[in-house]
Amino acid sequence: MPPSADPAASRAKLADVAALADVSVSTVSKVLNGRTGVSEDTRARIEALLQGQRYNRRTPSTPKAVLLEVLCYEIDSPFAGEAVASIERVCADRGIGMVLSSATIDHLPPAGWSASVLQRQPIGVLLVAARLPDADRERLRSRGVPVVLVDPAGTPAVGVPTIGSADWNGGFLATRHLLDLGHRDIAIITGPDDMLASTARLSGYRAALDGAGVTVDPAFVRPGQFHYADGLTEGGALLVGAHRPTAVFASSDLQALGVCEAARRLGLSVPGDLSVVGYDDLKIAQWAGPPLTTIRVPLGEMAEQAAHLALRLRDEPELAFSRIDVATSLVVRESTAPPAT
């Protein structure tokens, strides 16, 4: 059903959905606006009808909301801070408010999040390093609320607009840099295995070693979650082994800082005894001692593009868009050097 400029026609459509669902118009209105007081079975039936009928709550005479919703994983991390700062600048330039929510440890929205979003009726939703259940995504889509993912967790559904980065290339560049310096015993600390970014970085690492004819030592592939503690714990385990690496590729700058601290505690110097490469090029990378060699991810640019895309999709809902991977690059600083002889 195409939207109509006639408010009465819009009310009639609401009544049509209510009649098909065999409920009152007020019940349909509660579902539309994410309010409570509706059983899950009834809500699901109304949701299906709203999607099937292509009901659009907005008409040309309805004022659009002036809020952009942002769901962010680990909003207290430096990574999230840089992304949110870029989104906030876009909102400020466009005179739009921003609502920031924190994803759970599983990168998911907290309970009741989608209902709260529908009550606020935002012009768009951005997910930073988070994932959205299919039911929530369809619920937002059926209300005409565009969703854009930034560096997503998990595998995005087909057709969901996504801004990512060239993580395979980043993993390859980091490892290739260490190989070019003469290192052959190169370890990696990975990120979560359910995130495309971390699996792509690991794949790039393996490809670089394979291209140089270097066999991957399974003991040199250590699991992590992109956290400082990973670098401290896994880096320490690598460095006390009988066969320790001469270089470590950490899948985040925070991990790299943890590796450097693990080395310091063991009396090893960076880069004299151990070369370390990070990932992301957060501001803290250049302030580390020594400053980190790292892979630059243009996170601010990614977040800014995502915000602009969400605003464009509000006005052009049929815009065809899938995924953009922004280029990554190697930034050489002082944490890498040829292996000690």
C-alpha positions, 0 to 999 in steps of 0.5 A: 500500500503506497503512503497517502498524503490524506490523513484519513486514508492513512487512518483507514490503512491502520484500520485495515491492518487492525481488521486483518489482525482481528484487533483494535486500531489502538493495538496496532498503534501500540505495535507500530510505536513499540509500546507494551501491552500486546502479547507476543503472538498478537505482536508477531501477527501484526508485525507480519501484516504490517510487513506484508501490507508494506504499511508506512507510518510516515506520510508527506504531512507527518513530521520526520523525527530528528534523532539518529540512533547509534548502537555501539559495542563497548562504548567506553573503548577508544575504538568506539569513542573515535567512531561515535565522535565522528557520528556526533559531528555529522549530527551536529552539522545537520542539526540532528540529535543522537541517542547512544546505546550500548550493545551486550557482550555478545554484540547484540542490542539489550532487551527491549531496545527495538521497542524503545527505538520505535517509540523515538521514531528515529530517522535512522539506526547505526550499528557500530561493531554490533549485530541486529537479530533478523526480527529487529531488523525487519521490525525497523524496516517495516517502519521505514527506519534505515539501518546501516552497519559499521565494522559489523559483528557476524555476517550481515544479512544480504542487502543490509548497507555496511561500511567496513574496511579492507581487513584481509589486506590489513592482515597481509600488510602487517605480516608482509612488513614483518617478513620484509624486515627478516622475521620468520617466527611471527605470531598473531593474536586474533580477534573474536572468531565470529567477527568478519574483521578478525577472521579476515585479518587472520586470513591475510596473515596466513596468506602473507606467510604462505606467499613467503614459504613460511609454515604457520606454527599453530602455537603462534596463533593465539585467540583474543577479543581485541582487548589489552588483556589478550595481549598481556596474557597471550603475549606473555604465554608466547614469550615464555615458551621454549620457541618464542616468536621474534615478532607479534602481529596483534589484531588491535592496538590495545592487544599490541600494547598488552604485548609490549607490557608482557615483553617489558615484564619479562625483561624484553625490549621492543623492538630490540628483542620483539617487534610488535605490529598493532591494528586500527591506528587509534590515537593511543598508538602514536603515544605508546612507548615506543610508538606503535607500527600499526595498520590504519583503519579510517574509522572516523571516515567509516562512521561518517560515511555510515551516518551520511548514508543513513540520512540519505536512505531516509529520503531514498529508501529504494537506494541500492547499496550493499557494502563498502570496504574502506582501504587500510594502510601500513603506518610504520613507527618504532615498534618494529625492526629486523630480528636480533642476530 
